[in-house]
Amino acid sequence: MKFSIKRYRYRHKLTQKQLGRLVNKSDSYVSLVENNKTDPRSSTLEKLGCHLEVCPKEMIIGCNNLKCSMCCYNKDNIKKGKK
């Protein structure tokens, strides 16, 4: 699978290190995902979507036609461990 996380990270003016801290991952892990060297777990993809304010499915290249029935990833839910 290919991901377009870098584009969304740039929109939020975040470094890989900053994004990594938000999702409890290293900056090197964020780099691996951005360069399609590894696939994130679905839970990590959800956290990335939450912090980048985008539906996780929209970050998957080639899946633009897939839309979640509910695209409301609430940051508070993720921080509290509800997601």
C-alpha positions as CSV (number, residue, x, y, z in Angstrom):
1,M,0.0,0.0,0.0
2,K,1.2,3.5,-0.6
3,F,0.4,6.5,1.6
4,S,0.3,10.3,1.1
5,I,1.1,11.2,4.7
6,K,3.8,13.7,3.8
7,R,1.4,15.9,1.9
8,Y,-0.9,16.2,5.0
9,R,2.1,16.6,7.3
10,Y,3.3,19.6,5.2
11,R,-0.2,21.1,5.3
12,H,0.1,21.2,9.1
13,K,3.7,22.4,9.0
14,L,4.9,19.5,11.1
15,T,8.3,17.9,11.1
16,Q,8.5,14.1,11.1
17,K,9.7,14.3,14.7
18,Q,6.7,16.4,15.7
19,L,4.3,14.1,14.0
20,G,6.0,11.1,15.5
21,R,5.7,12.5,19.0
22,L,1.9,13.0,18.4
23,V,1.4,9.4,17.5
24,N,4.0,7.9,19.8
25,K,6.3,6.9,17.0
26,S,9.9,7.8,16.1
27,D,10.7,10.3,13.3
28,S,12.5,7.5,11.5
29,Y,9.3,5.4,11.6
30,V,7.3,8.4,10.1
31,S,10.0,8.6,7.4
32,L,9.6,4.9,6.6
33,V,5.9,5.2,6.3
34,E,6.1,8.4,4.2
35,N,8.6,6.7,1.8
36,N,6.4,3.6,1.6
37,K,9.1,1.4,3.2
38,T,6.6,0.0,5.8
39,D,2.9,0.0,6.3
40,P,1.5,1.4,9.5
41,R,-1.0,-0.5,11.6
42,S,-4.6,0.6,11.3
43,S,-4.5,2.1,14.8
44,T,-1.5,4.2,13.8
45,L,-3.2,5.2,10.6
46,E,-6.2,6.4,12.6
47,K,-4.0,8.4,15.0
48,L,-2.2,10.0,12.0
49,G,-5.6,10.8,10.5
50,C,-6.7,12.3,13.7
51,H,-3.7,14.6,14.1
52,L,-3.6,15.5,10.5
53,E,-7.3,16.1,10.4
54,V,-8.0,13.8,7.5
55,C,-9.9,10.5,7.1
56,P,-7.3,7.7,7.2
57,K,-8.6,6.3,4.0
58,E,-7.8,9.5,2.2
59,M,-4.1,9.0,3.0
60,I,-4.1,5.7,1.2
61,I,-3.1,6.4,-2.4
62,G,-5.6,4.9,-4.8
63,C,-8.4,4.7,-2.3
64,N,-9.9,8.1,-2.9
65,N,-13.2,6.6,-3.8
66,L,-13.5,4.9,-0.5
67,K,-15.1,7.1,2.1
68,C,-15.8,6.3,5.7
69,S,-19.4,6.5,6.8
70,M,-18.2,8.5,9.7
71,C,-15.0,10.6,9.2
72,C,-14.9,12.3,12.6
73,Y,-11.7,11.3,14.3
74,N,-11.8,13.2,17.5
75,K,-8.4,14.0,19.0
76,D,-9.8,13.8,22.5
77,N,-11.0,10.2,22.0
78,I,-7.5,9.2,20.8
79,K,-5.7,10.9,23.7
80,K,-8.0,9.2,26.2
81,G,-7.5,5.8,24.6
82,K,-11.0,5.4,23.2
83,K,-9.9,4.8,19.7
